[in-house]
Amino acid sequence: MTALNTLYELLHNSIDKFGGRVAFSMYDGEDVTYNEVGKRVTDIQKLLTGAGLNAGDKVALLSSNMPNWGISYFAVVSAGMVAVPILPDFTGEELDMLIKHSEAKALLVSDKLFTKLSKDTIASLNIVIRTKSLTVISQRVSEQGSTAIPSPDDLAVIIYTSGTMSRPKGVMLTHRNLASNVCMMYGLFPLDENDSMLSVLPLSHTYECTVGMLYPFSTGGKVTYLEKPPTASVLMPALKRVRPTCFLIVPLIIEKIYRSQIYAKFTSSKFWRTLYGIGFMRRYLHRIAGGKLMKMFGGRLRFFGIGGAKLDGQVEQFLIDSRVIPYAIGYGLTETAPMVAGAIPQMPRKLGSTGVAMQGLRVRLDNVNPDTRQGEIVIDSPSVMRGYYKNEAATAEVFTDDGWFRTGDLGFIDDDGCIFIKGRLKNMIVGPSGENIYPEEIESVLNSNVYVSESIVTEQDGHLVALVHFDTDAIEALKNELMEKWEIKRDEWHHKIDEWNAKKEEIKQDILKYVNSKVNKFSRITEVVEEDAEFVKTPTKKIRRFLYNNRKKESDGTDAK
């Protein structure tokens, strides 16, 4: 692959090389060639400059996934303007605030998300363009602006990583940041024009944008988008028809598939549980299940990328045992554009490792604990952000004196250079004797239980408490079993409510015993508490821990800050 310094170069190199090939496709919809991408890029730039925009101006991009998302992105950044991709899961109030904070002068927006914005926000913009048809929704300014060919160190995008209303953190990434990360990806796992990708994650997330859009576009690949959310009923037929060679997901998706279709099957009866409990039989069953899963994925998969959060160890062991699923673990942050490390299918497997550092990037540990060999992961790379937009204090906090980026992640690096992430520094709990307790590790064990959908471990009065939200499907299956046993119908359930509550208490105790048998002494939990509703999450689907860590203090009437 040709060395790239800007997204302008990336766009025009690919159009020149792969012009007649399909770049983007809508499942059950249009195919867009590289040449057509170039034409639409020019059309969008004419609309923006016709509304008085110039190089350096900010353009917000608020849209569901579609071919015109990537085309809009390229139109903005290749004109020397700054794209502001915004996650669609922000509230209307947050969207208004982020567009205002970014100082965007224009907006490219999909129909459904347009309705979330206030009239004041729309009225403040020079122009608003509909992404589906690339037509003008509203235009307040009509004067001639201009474009410019961007330089490597010019700002390309601002990406907001926080849903906090008071202090937004906009990550500023330059053309060099993004182009260098794309080149690193090629050095890790080369793609070419024969590769096909099915995209299911939001393009406004850096992981999907860089690895799932910019990277395949740079190599002549094809990306197909789904119009509907990737539920099992939508995703499985699409996988079968598209038959992608590359597929990016977050751990939650493969964990749900494993628990609902594999683990649930192999623990559904005493016979299966006995077989599954025997090591060599479990590996054999995993191999059979892995082969079936590969067929469900279309049978051509050669890169199954998993990133965005820590993968459950039990699920990774299944992937290893399957021998046929070409899974790759990635580690990165928005601030690093995003990839920092990767473990690809061709590498020897180390359970729990995110692989080695990307080529051209340096990683070290700071403030290392001599006993555990763990420290904060810090990075020096051409892909590290310029800083947080209009937030010098937050920027200063995340850089060392010698200019390396502080990830905020605790981990260690083994003798082979493989990186292992232990948890977030800010989430670490200090035990009664000074032990470092990582709630993410305990939660990984909790979430491997068939009845647990998601969990949080918090410290309350010096003890570790697990808050769990039960898996709806598993609970309903258990209810059906009990109705058969009790010989009752659903409308008679209220007669057995005391027995049901006793059964749930039994499940909690089983979970507690199971977890405490798997973790070290100072990481044992003392109580399992049920959360009726799903945990409140950020737009990137991470649980807002502070809401739960502070709950007890708030209920006691004390200061929770």
ZAPA-973289 format. One line per 8 residues: number of its first residue (from 1); their letters; for each residue x, y, z of C-alpha. Coordinates in pm, 1 decimal, decimal comma, padded with zeros to 6 digits. Example, Ala and Ser with C-alpha at 12.3 -4.5 7.8 and 13.67 -1.06 7.14 Angstrom:
% ZAPA-973289
1) as) 01230,0 -00450,0 00780,0 | 01367,0 -00106,0 00714,0
END
This chain:
% ZAPA-973289
1) mtalntly) 00000,0 00000,0 00000,0 | 00122,1 00351,1 -00084,7 | 00235,7 00550,8 00219,4 | -00034,3 00800,8 00313,0 | -00001,0 01134,5 00488,8 | -00351,5 01279,8 00451,2 | -00708,2 01163,1 00395,4 | -00705,2 01371,4 00075,8
9) ellhnsid) -00431,6 01142,6 -00057,6 | -00619,1 00834,3 00062,4 | -00937,8 00940,8 -00119,0 | -00779,6 01030,9 -00451,8 | -00533,9 00738,5 -00459,1 | -00823,0 00493,7 -00420,3 | -01042,5 00664,1 -00679,6 | -00752,3 00655,8 -00928,2
17) kfggrvaf) -00670,6 00288,7 -00859,6 | -01013,8 00132,0 -00810,6 | -01249,0 00368,9 -00997,0 | -01493,5 00114,1 -01142,6 | -01508,0 -00112,7 -00838,7 | -01782,0 -00091,1 -00573,8 | -01667,2 00097,5 -00264,7 | -01986,8 00119,5 -00057,8
25) smydgedv) -02309,0 -00077,0 -00078,2 | -02644,8 -00065,6 00097,6 | -02783,5 -00407,6 00180,0 | -03087,0 -00447,9 -00047,9 | -03000,0 -00105,7 -00190,4 | -02757,5 00084,8 -00409,7 | -02394,6 00007,6 -00498,7 | -02159,0 00305,8 -00513,1
33) tynevgkr) -01832,8 00279,9 -00710,7 | -01511,8 00460,9 -00623,0 | -01570,5 00691,0 -00920,7 | -01919,9 00772,4 -00795,3 | -01772,8 00847,8 -00450,8 | -01550,1 01107,2 -00617,0 | -01843,9 01263,1 -00801,9 | -02058,6 01288,4 -00487,7
41) vtdiqkll) -01766,4 01430,5 -00288,7 | -01743,9 01713,9 -00543,2 | -02121,8 01772,0 -00525,3 | -02115,4 01804,1 -00144,5 | -01816,6 02037,1 -00153,1 | -02002,9 02264,5 -00395,2 | -02299,3 02279,8 -00156,4 | -02071,6 02361,5 00139,9
49) tgaglnag) -01867,6 02629,0 -00035,6 | -02188,9 02772,1 -00182,5 | -02301,7 02830,0 00175,9 | -01987,6 03028,5 00257,5 | -01777,6 02753,7 00416,1 | -01397,7 02762,6 00389,2 | -01109,5 02531,9 00472,8 | -01080,9 02500,5 00850,9
57) dkvallss) -01455,5 02536,2 00912,8 | -01632,7 02265,3 01112,7 | -01902,8 02044,3 00958,5 | -02110,9 01817,6 01183,5 | -02201,0 01471,2 01054,0 | -02501,4 01316,6 01227,7 | -02626,7 01017,4 01036,7 | -02705,8 00649,6 01046,0
65) nmpnwgis) -02473,1 00418,4 00851,6 | -02506,2 00440,5 00472,5 | -02275,4 00490,4 00170,8 | -02327,5 00867,1 00189,6 | -02190,6 00874,0 00546,2 | -01839,4 00790,9 00425,4 | -01883,5 01009,4 00117,2 | -01985,8 01305,5 00336,8
73) yfavvsag) -01686,5 01243,2 00564,3 | -01445,9 01239,3 00267,5 | -01607,0 01551,0 00117,8 | -01543,5 01749,3 00435,6 | -01190,1 01636,3 00523,8 | -01056,7 01639,7 00165,5 | -01174,5 02001,6 00132,1 | -00952,2 02103,5 00423,6
81) mvavpilp) -01258,4 02140,2 00647,4 | -01301,9 01962,5 00982,7 | -01555,3 01681,6 01019,0 | -01740,9 01642,8 01349,7 | -01891,9 01291,4 01345,1 | -02147,5 01262,0 01626,5 | -02280,9 00937,3 01772,4 | -02653,8 00900,2 01704,1
89) dftgeeld) -02732,4 00786,6 02059,4 | -02680,7 01128,4 02218,8 | -02998,9 01296,0 02342,0 | -03140,4 01594,4 02151,3 | -03014,0 01830,7 02420,4 | -02666,3 01679,4 02402,0 | -02664,7 01701,1 02022,1 | -02752,6 02071,4 02036,0
97) mlikhsea) -02476,3 02128,0 02289,0 | -02211,2 01938,2 02090,4 | -02291,7 02114,1 01762,1 | -02267,7 02448,5 01941,3 | -01945,7 02355,2 02123,3 | -01780,8 02240,4 01798,5 | -01869,0 02570,8 01629,1 | -02001,3 02376,6 01329,8
105) kallvsdk) -02124,7 02592,8 01042,3 | -02290,3 02309,9 00848,8 | -02462,0 01980,5 00916,5 | -02502,0 01659,7 00715,8 | -02787,5 01467,0 00876,7 | -03014,3 01164,8 00824,3 | -03390,2 01206,4 00838,3 | -03463,7 01041,8 01175,7
113) lftklskd) -03182,3 01219,8 01359,5 | -03280,2 01556,8 01215,1 | -03596,1 01546,3 01426,0 | -03389,8 01532,8 01748,2 | -03239,8 01878,7 01689,6 | -03384,1 02207,7 01812,3 | -03500,5 02486,0 01580,3 | -03233,7 02714,9 01728,8
121) tiaslniv) -02957,1 02472,8 01629,8 | -03086,3 02440,4 01273,0 | -03121,1 02820,5 01245,6 | -02758,6 02870,2 01357,1 | -02612,6 02668,9 01066,9 | -02516,7 02803,3 00724,6 | -02655,5 02493,0 00557,7 | -02817,0 02159,4 00648,8
129) irtksltv) -02784,0 01873,1 00397,7 | -02981,2 01548,0 00394,3 | -02737,1 01253,1 00381,6 | -02975,8 01010,6 00209,4 | -03023,3 01221,3 -00104,4 | -02752,0 01490,0 -00060,2 | -03015,3 01758,5 -00103,4 | -03045,3 02082,3 00093,5
137) isqrvseq) -03288,8 02085,7 00386,9 | -03222,5 02448,4 00480,0 | -02971,4 02717,6 00385,6 | -02923,1 03043,0 00571,6 | -02608,2 03174,0 00396,4 | -02547,7 03203,1 00022,4 | -02195,2 03324,2 -00053,4 | -01887,2 03167,0 -00208,5
145) gstaipsp) -01638,7 02991,5 00019,2 | -01331,9 02787,1 -00073,6 | -01151,8 02456,6 -00023,0 | -00783,4 02379,0 00031,4 | -00569,1 02067,0 00002,1 | -00497,2 01969,8 00364,3 | -00148,5 01919,5 00506,9 | -00062,1 01621,2 00730,1
153) ddlaviiy) -00075,4 01824,6 01051,4 | -00403,7 01997,8 00968,9 | -00700,9 01908,6 01186,6 | -00923,5 01649,4 01016,4 | -01189,9 01555,0 01272,5 | -01322,4 01633,6 01618,9 | -01485,1 01333,5 01789,6 | -01678,1 01371,8 02113,2
161) tsgtmsrp) -01620,4 01081,3 02349,3 | -01831,2 01188,4 02646,5 | -02202,4 01231,8 02698,9 | -02146,8 01462,8 02996,4 | -02342,9 01784,2 02952,9 | -02107,2 02011,7 03143,2 | -01761,3 01929,3 03005,3 | -01761,1 01784,8 02654,1
169) kgvmlthr) -01432,8 01629,8 02543,7 | -01375,8 01660,9 02171,8 | -01078,7 01455,5 02052,2 | -00885,0 01644,8 01781,8 | -00734,7 01410,4 01522,9 | -00515,7 01534,4 01239,0 | -00479,0 01391,7 00889,9 | -00145,2 01240,5 00995,6
177) nlasnvcm) -00308,6 01075,4 01298,9 | -00568,5 00895,2 01089,2 | -00354,6 00822,9 00781,9 | -00074,9 00675,0 00994,0 | -00321,2 00447,4 01175,0 | -00457,0 00322,1 00842,7 | -00101,0 00238,5 00733,7 | -00041,5 00059,1 01065,0
185) myglfpld) -00348,2 -00155,7 00998,0 | -00205,3 -00261,3 00662,5 | 00116,9 -00360,9 00837,2 | -00081,5 -00572,5 01083,1 | -00328,3 -00742,3 00847,6 | -00322,1 -00654,9 00473,9 | -00652,0 -00618,0 00287,1 | -00699,5 -00584,2 -00088,8
193) endsmlsv) -00967,4 -00518,9 -00351,2 | -01106,4 -00871,5 -00309,8 | -01207,4 -00809,1 00050,2 | -01568,0 -00745,1 00147,7 | -01681,8 -00609,6 00483,6 | -02024,8 -00602,7 00648,9 | -02053,9 -00295,7 00872,5 | -02275,1 -00313,4 01184,4
201) lplshtye) -02115,1 -00062,6 01423,9 | -02178,6 00315,7 01414,1 | -01945,5 00491,2 01169,4 | -01925,2 00783,7 01411,7 | -01724,9 00553,4 01640,9 | -01352,4 00578,6 01557,2 | -01307,9 00200,2 01558,8 | -01561,5 00148,6 01279,1
209) ctvgmlyp) -01462,8 00465,5 01093,2 | -01088,2 00394,7 01074,5 | -01075,7 00014,5 01065,1 | -01411,6 -00049,0 00900,4 | -01431,8 00237,9 00648,4 | -01105,4 00425,8 00587,8 | -00888,8 00113,6 00584,9 | -01087,4 -00100,5 00334,6
217) fstggkvt) -01143,7 00208,0 00116,3 | -00766,8 00260,9 00101,2 | -00713,6 -00094,1 -00029,7 | -00998,3 -00113,8 -00282,3 | -01231,7 -00319,8 -00064,0 | -01611,0 -00309,0 -00047,7 | -01820,0 -00222,6 00260,6 | -02189,7 -00310,1 00290,5
225) ylekppta) -02421,3 -00128,6 00534,4 | -02745,2 -00242,1 00697,7 | -03048,4 -00015,7 00705,2 | -03189,4 -00177,0 01019,9 | -03025,0 -00234,8 01361,3 | -02812,8 -00555,5 01361,0 | -03050,8 -00782,7 01553,9 | -03008,3 -01156,5 01499,2
233) svlmpalk) -03305,3 -01166,4 01257,2 | -03143,0 -00891,6 01046,0 | -02776,0 -00983,7 01083,3 | -02780,9 -01356,2 01009,4 | -02949,8 -01334,3 00664,3 | -02719,7 -01045,1 00573,2 | -02408,7 -01243,3 00669,4 | -02530,7 -01538,2 00465,6
241) rvrptcfl) -02587,4 -01326,7 00153,7 | -02296,5 -01077,1 00177,9 | -02049,6 -01348,1 00283,7 | -01794,8 -01095,0 00412,9 | -01425,3 -01166,8 00437,4 | -01397,0 -00909,4 00718,9 | -01634,4 -00833,1 01002,3 | -01592,5 -00595,9 01297,8
249) ivpliiek) -01793,6 -00629,4 01617,6 | -01786,2 -00529,9 01982,5 | -01753,6 -00813,2 02241,4 | -02120,0 -00782,8 02340,9 | -02235,0 -00929,8 02007,0 | -02020,1 -01245,9 02011,4 | -02079,5 -01287,9 02386,5 | -02456,7 -01290,2 02328,0
257) iyrsqiya) -02419,3 -01540,9 02044,0 | -02202,2 -01764,9 02262,1 | -02433,9 -01755,7 02565,0 | -02762,8 -01793,1 02377,4 | -02664,2 -02043,6 02108,5 | -02364,3 -02234,5 02241,9 | -02332,5 -02224,6 02621,4 | -02711,2 -02247,6 02670,9
265) kftsskfw) -02722,4 -02558,6 02445,9 | -02434,6 -02732,9 02621,8 | -02577,0 -02669,4 02970,0 | -02943,1 -02738,1 02886,5 | -02953,0 -03084,5 03044,5 | -02757,7 -03304,0 03282,8 | -02623,8 -03506,5 02988,5 | -02487,3 -03202,1 02806,4
273) rtlygigf) -02350,7 -03047,4 03127,4 | -02159,8 -03367,1 03202,3 | -02006,4 -03377,8 02854,3 | -01929,9 -03005,5 02859,7 | -01752,4 -03042,6 03192,9 | -01492,7 -03279,0 03042,6 | -01202,2 -03078,9 02897,7 | -01138,0 -03269,5 02573,1
281) mrrylhri) -01511,2 -03306,3 02506,8 | -01568,6 -02934,4 02561,9 | -01296,1 -02853,9 02308,2 | -01451,5 -03099,8 02062,9 | -01798,0 -02945,5 02106,9 | -01648,4 -02597,8 02064,0 | -01488,9 -02710,5 01737,7 | -01824,0 -02834,5 01603,5
289) aggklmkm) -02004,9 -02518,5 01718,0 | -01729,7 -02300,3 01569,2 | -01768,0 -02466,4 01229,3 | -02143,4 -02403,0 01233,8 | -02087,5 -02042,0 01336,3 | -01845,3 -01988,2 01047,2 | -02113,9 -02112,5 00807,3 | -02361,7 -01869,5 00966,2
297) fggrlrff) -02108,0 -01591,0 00903,2 | -02104,3 -01677,3 00531,7 | -01807,9 -01915,2 00519,4 | -01553,0 -01668,9 00373,1 | -01446,6 -01487,9 00690,3 | -01072,0 -01435,7 00726,5 | -01071,8 -01144,7 00972,3 | -01317,6 -01133,9 01263,3
305) giggakld) -01218,7 -00818,0 01449,8 | -01329,6 -00771,9 01810,9 | -01266,3 -00440,7 01986,9 | -01415,0 -00156,6 02187,9 | -01416,5 -00336,5 02523,2 | -01264,8 -00636,3 02700,1 | -01367,2 -00975,9 02562,3 | -01497,8 -01229,0 02812,7
313) gqveqfli) -01232,6 -01497,4 02878,6 | -01477,2 -01786,6 02848,4 | -01589,3 -01663,1 02507,2 | -01231,1 -01617,6 02388,7 | -01151,6 -01973,1 02499,9 | -01439,4 -02092,2 02280,9 | -01293,6 -01898,3 01984,9 | -00951,9 -02054,6 02047,0
321) dsrvipya) -01096,9 -02405,5 02080,3 | -01300,6 -02366,0 01760,4 | -00976,9 -02348,8 01555,7 | -01169,5 -02214,6 01255,7 | -01294,4 -01870,2 01363,2 | -01024,5 -01618,9 01252,9 | -01077,1 -01378,8 01539,6 | -00856,3 -01077,3 01602,8
329) igygltet) -00845,4 -00877,8 01926,0 | -00779,9 -00505,6 01900,4 | -00695,2 -00243,6 02159,9 | -00719,6 00128,1 02103,5 | -00872,9 00458,4 02202,1 | -01039,8 00744,9 02019,0 | -00737,4 00954,1 02120,2 | -00506,5 00719,6 01923,0
337) apmvagai) -00718,7 00712,5 01602,4 | -00778,0 00433,3 01739,7 | -00555,9 00124,7 01705,9 | -00272,7 00070,2 01955,6 | -00226,1 -00306,7 01949,8 | -00366,5 -00610,4 01774,8 | -00363,1 -00989,5 01785,5 | -00446,0 -01128,7 01440,5
345) pqmprklg) -00549,4 -01483,9 01339,2 | -00196,8 -01578,6 01227,9 | -00044,0 -01498,5 01568,0 | -00000,1 -01755,6 01848,0 | -00290,4 -01711,8 02092,9 | -00244,0 -01580,1 02445,2 | -00571,9 -01577,7 02635,3 | -00659,1 -01225,9 02750,6
353) stgvamqg) -00391,9 -01048,4 02545,0 | -00463,7 -00767,4 02298,9 | -00152,2 -00859,9 02103,1 | 00157,4 -00654,8 02031,7 | 00192,9 -00283,4 01960,2 | 00122,9 -00167,0 01605,2 | 00421,2 -00101,3 01378,2 | 00554,4 00253,3 01413,1
361) lrvrldnv) 00408,3 00294,3 01762,3 | 00584,4 00273,5 02100,2 | 00425,3 00154,9 02424,9 | 00563,1 00161,4 02778,3 | 00436,0 00126,6 03134,4 | 00456,6 00413,4 03383,4 | 00438,8 00390,4 03764,2 | 00494,8 00015,1 03754,5
369) npdtrqge) 00408,5 -00189,1 04064,1 | 00719,5 -00404,4 04124,4 | 00513,4 -00693,5 04262,8 | 00253,3 -00718,5 03988,1 | 00463,9 -00567,1 03703,1 | 00157,6 -00363,4 03614,5 | 00154,7 00004,2 03530,0 | -00027,8 00265,0 03327,1
377) ividspsv) -00003,4 00211,0 02951,7 | 00139,4 00519,7 02781,3 | 00190,7 00566,3 02407,9 | 00412,8 00753,8 02164,2 | 00273,3 00741,6 01811,6 | 00202,9 00955,6 01504,6 | -00160,3 00854,4 01562,3 | -00189,8 01024,4 01904,5
385) mrgyykne) -00437,3 01313,0 01903,5 | -00346,1 01681,0 01906,3 | -00554,0 01727,7 02223,2 | -00908,3 01796,0 02344,6 | -01090,4 02076,0 02163,1 | -01108,8 02395,3 02371,1 | -01000,0 02204,3 02682,7 | -00633,6 02271,6 02758,5
393) aataevft) -00658,5 02149,9 03117,9 | -00788,7 01805,6 03015,6 | -00523,6 01788,0 02741,6 | -00240,9 01862,7 02985,3 | -00361,3 01586,7 03219,7 | -00326,2 01310,7 02960,7 | 00028,4 01380,0 02843,2 | 00348,5 01294,7 03029,3
401) ddgwfrtg) 00631,7 01544,2 03069,1 | 00808,3 01385,1 02771,3 | 00496,5 01403,6 02552,3 | 00363,4 01046,6 02569,3 | -00013,7 00989,0 02589,1 | -00155,2 00848,0 02913,5 | -00425,1 00592,6 02826,1 | -00563,1 00560,5 03178,1
409) dlgfiddd) -00548,1 00181,2 03132,3 | -00359,3 -00045,9 03369,3 | -00179,2 -00342,7 03222,1 | 00141,7 -00534,3 03180,6 | 00358,4 -00636,3 02886,0 | 00509,1 -00984,9 02874,0 | 00850,2 -01083,9 02741,1 | 00704,8 -01132,0 02389,1
417) gcifikgr) 00567,9 -00777,6 02385,0 | 00206,1 -00890,7 02425,5 | -00011,7 -00637,1 02607,9 | -00260,2 -00743,4 02875,4 | -00518,8 -00488,6 02994,7 | -00619,1 -00520,6 03360,3 | -00867,6 -00232,9 03386,6 | -00913,9 00142,7 03404,9
425) lknmivgp) -00709,3 00337,5 03659,9 | -01013,3 00539,4 03762,7 | -01215,5 00219,5 03822,0 | -00954,1 00045,3 04038,2 | -01060,6 -00027,6 04396,5 | -00799,2 -00034,1 04672,6 | -00858,0 -00324,8 04910,9 | -00836,8 -00307,8 05292,6
433) sgeniype) -00470,3 -00408,9 05288,3 | -00376,9 -00197,0 04987,2 | -00450,3 -00459,6 04721,1 | -00536,3 -00340,4 04370,0 | -00879,5 -00475,6 04276,1 | -00994,8 -00446,9 03915,7 | -01377,6 -00458,8 03895,2 | -01363,4 -00537,6 03522,3
441) eiesvlns) -01197,2 -00873,9 03597,1 | -01467,8 -00971,2 03846,9 | -01738,4 -00851,0 03607,7 | -01593,5 -01070,8 03334,2 | -01653,3 -01373,8 03557,2 | -02001,0 -01250,1 03654,7 | -02100,2 -01198,0 03291,0 | -02000,1 -01554,2 03202,0
449) nvyvsesi) -02293,2 -01680,5 03411,1 | -02587,2 -01785,5 03194,4 | -02831,8 -01577,6 03403,2 | -02629,0 -01253,3 03393,8 | -02666,8 -01005,7 03108,2 | -02441,5 -00731,0 03250,2 | -02291,7 -00633,6 03583,0 | -02101,8 -00376,0 03786,0
457) vteqdghl) -01885,9 -00438,6 04091,7 | -01885,4 -00154,1 04343,9 | -01737,1 -00094,8 04686,6 | -01987,8 -00034,6 04966,5 | -01877,8 00003,3 05329,2 | -01550,0 -00173,5 05259,3 | -01714,5 -00469,8 05084,8 | -01746,0 -00562,7 04716,9
465) valvhfdt) -02105,7 -00576,9 04593,5 | -02210,2 -00707,1 04251,3 | -02500,3 -00532,1 04081,2 | -02640,4 -00761,2 03810,7 | -02904,5 -00728,3 03543,1 | -03040,5 -01073,3 03464,1 | -03051,7 -01209,9 03110,1 | -03415,1 -01186,9 02998,7
473) daiealkn) -03408,1 -01495,9 02775,0 | -03245,6 -01714,3 03041,5 | -03492,8 -01598,5 03307,1 | -03791,3 -01661,4 03078,4 | -03661,1 -02010,4 02996,4 | -03630,7 -02082,5 03368,4 | -03986,6 -01957,2 03427,8 | -04114,0 -02193,3 03158,3
481) elmekwei) -03936,3 -02485,4 03326,2 | -04084,8 -02395,0 03662,9 | -04436,9 -02359,6 03519,4 | -04409,0 -02715,0 03389,5 | -04280,1 -02836,1 03724,4 | -04549,8 -02650,4 03919,3 | -04816,3 -02739,0 03660,4 | -04938,3 -02381,3 03627,0
489) krdewhhk) -05011,4 -02139,9 03341,6 | -04864,7 -01794,0 03291,2 | -05173,0 -01617,5 03427,2 | -05140,2 -01821,3 03747,3 | -04780,5 -01709,0 03804,3 | -04879,1 -01471,5 04086,7 | -04970,9 -01771,1 04300,6 | -04606,9 -01877,8 04301,6
497) idewnakk) -04443,1 -01538,4 04350,8 | -04291,6 -01633,5 04688,6 | -04139,1 -01949,6 04540,6 | -04008,3 -01746,7 04244,8 | -03844,5 -01488,9 04471,2 | -03684,6 -01771,9 04668,7 | -03555,2 -01920,2 04341,4 | -03399,9 -01586,4 04241,2
505) eeikqdil) -03228,6 -01564,7 04580,2 | -03092,8 -01913,4 04516,6 | -02959,7 -01798,6 04177,2 | -02788,7 -01499,3 04341,0 | -02619,3 -01725,9 04594,2 | -02507,2 -01962,7 04315,8 | -02362,5 -01665,8 04126,7 | -02182,8 -01543,0 04438,7
513) kyvnskvn) -02030,4 -01885,9 04507,6 | -01931,0 -01929,4 04143,8 | -01759,2 -01591,0 04120,1 | -01575,9 -01628,9 04451,8 | -01442,9 -01967,7 04341,5 | -01288,0 -01803,6 04033,7 | -01126,8 -01485,7 04175,4 | -00848,9 -01421,2 04425,6
521) kfsritev) -00924,9 -01380,8 04795,0 | -00938,1 -01000,2 04806,5 | -01159,9 -00981,1 04494,1 | -01443,7 -01186,5 04642,4 | -01788,8 -01030,6 04648,0 | -02012,5 -01031,2 04957,1 | -02351,6 -00972,8 04793,0 | -02532,9 -00995,9 04459,1
529) veedaefv) -02798,6 -00729,1 04406,6 | -03045,5 -00743,8 04117,0 | -03090,3 -00442,6 03891,2 | -03436,0 -00453,9 03731,6 | -03347,9 -00226,4 03440,1 | -03047,7 -00230,2 03206,5 | -02759,9 -00014,3 03325,8 | -02751,0 00343,2 03199,9
537) ktptkkir) -02489,8 00370,7 02924,2 | -02294,1 00631,0 02729,1 | -02352,7 00669,1 02353,3 | -02060,2 00426,6 02302,6 | -02249,8 00166,7 02511,8 | -02023,0 00182,9 02815,7 | -02196,1 00171,0 03154,3 | -02199,4 00502,2 03340,3
545) rflynnrk) -02032,0 00362,1 03650,3 | -02047,1 00678,9 03856,5 | -02427,2 00651,1 03875,7 | -02393,5 00318,8 04056,8 | -02072,0 00375,3 04250,3 | -02230,1 00675,6 04420,4 | -02576,5 00536,0 04479,7 | -02530,8 00425,7 04839,8
553) kesdgtda) -02370,8 00753,8 04944,5 | -02652,8 00946,6 04779,5 | -02919,7 00732,0 04946,6 | -02752,2 00794,1 05282,8 | -02782,1 01167,3 05219,6 | -02406,6 01221,0 05210,7 | -02202,6 01403,5 04948,8 | -02150,8 01168,8 04654,0
561) k) -01893,1 01379,5 04474,0
END
